[in-house]
Amino acid sequence: MISRAFLMLTLVLAGEIVFGLPFHTARYYRPSMLEAFGFSNTQLGDVFAVYGVLAMIAYFPGGALADRFSARALLTVSLLATGLGGFYMMTYPGFVGMAVLYGYWGVTTILLFWSALIRATREWGGDDAQGSAFGVLEGGRGIVAALMATIGVTIFALAMPDEVAMASNEERRAAFRSVILMYSIGSLATAALVWMLVPPRRHAGDSSAGLFHGAAAVLARPIVWAQAAVIICAYCAFKGLDNYALYAVQVLGMDEVDGARLATYATYIRPFAAVGAGLLADRWAIGKTAGLAFAAMVLCYLPLSMLLPGSRNAVFLIYGSLFASMFAVFALRGVYFALLEENSVPPYLTGAVAGTVSFVGFTPEIFFGPITGRILDADPGAVGHQNYFLFLASVAALGVLVVAWLLALQRRSDVSSWPPDPTVAPDYALK
């Protein structure tokens, strides 16, 4: 039987590679991507909104599927389908073609993948190490993201001319196409690895029952909606990282390659933040750790909404706030799904609850890109970015209030009100 450590490594690798094409390409190479495709910030935001709509539709049925079928099959098909989409992206389709592609990725990366990954991670963590399990998942994904981004930036820099600022759009397109190819091959190779290494176990669940037999119990719980609200605010902060490379170019005066490097180097914070937050959550409290992360974000975004790099002290504070905000974002991502255990979700409803809170919690995929794209385009340059960080500070402040609501619900929630498992199923927890 595959060891626990090796199994988690496989889940970590799959959990990041599957999102490389739709997200890494825009996060680390946003200025180059905008130029290569000829998009405005608003258009790229609208493309992401299409992804968000399809992903939102896919989350809930994806959770139901994860409660019934093998993670190995679900994850493998998802990785294969996602990787194949990269070859179409390499043709540089127009706005409509990219919108269709991102809608396709909204299905391939979510319907068969996301809830299966969350369920497998929760089972791996057992009863008393949920913070550590999800912290390791997020932290490990951060290491994978950083390594892939570093390789990608190296390929991109080698393919670009020595004078980056003088690159033609054809040279930029050729360089960016190499990055897309790298992520496509990575997704296909990981699919083969998952098929070979993840055990073909089916999760506990009644295959004769309706696909959504747990829906009523899940939707009736206020604490489920509170967790979803936490994820909404947290995911807005995570999506906020997508514009850091653009900020580096337009406000800090970097070129496209150095902007991509800044975003890449910052991802090395992710494993330390996520794992550290997971360990803290296991020893203190998951909800309180989330609240602390939101409060730290407010303190980071406010200086960024007011300062420009006009003096040495301002530059020092700007860079400190950028990196500290990343630490807080990744710390929060390392614990918000560990709330499943702190909220006393019964194991047989893990997929259903994960699908539901994801369905609601990841709605920023729909609205965040269009809103922030319009904020940046309304006042191009430094002012637009200041307004952008003020928006992020407001969302983080809302996150503090949402966590307070969640903690109040935890104190008065009646654990026994969860219905008993209607099936008699063996323990399929990953050992």
Secondary structure, DSSP 8 states (H G I E B T S, - for coil): ---HHHHHHHHHHHHHHTTIIIIIHHHHSHHHHHHHHT--HHHHHHHHHHHHHHHHHHHHHHHHHHTTS-HHHHHHHHHHHHHHHHHHHTT---HHHHHHHHHHHHHHTTTTTHHHHHHHHHHHHTTT-HHHHHHHHHHHHHHHHHHHHHHHHHHHHHHS-SSGGG--HHHHHHHHHHHHHHHHHHHHHHHHHHHHHS-----S--TTS-TTTTHHHHHT-HHHHHHHHHHHHHHHHHHHGGGHHHHHHHTS---HHHHHHHHHHHTTHHHHHHHHHHHHHHHS-HHHHHHHHHHHHHHHHHHHTT--S-SHHHHHHHHHHHHHHHHHHHHHHTTTTTHHHHTT--GGGHHHHHHHHHHHHTTHHHHHHHHHHHHHHHSTTHHHHHHHHHHHHHHHHHHHHHHHHHHHHHHH--GGGS---SS--------
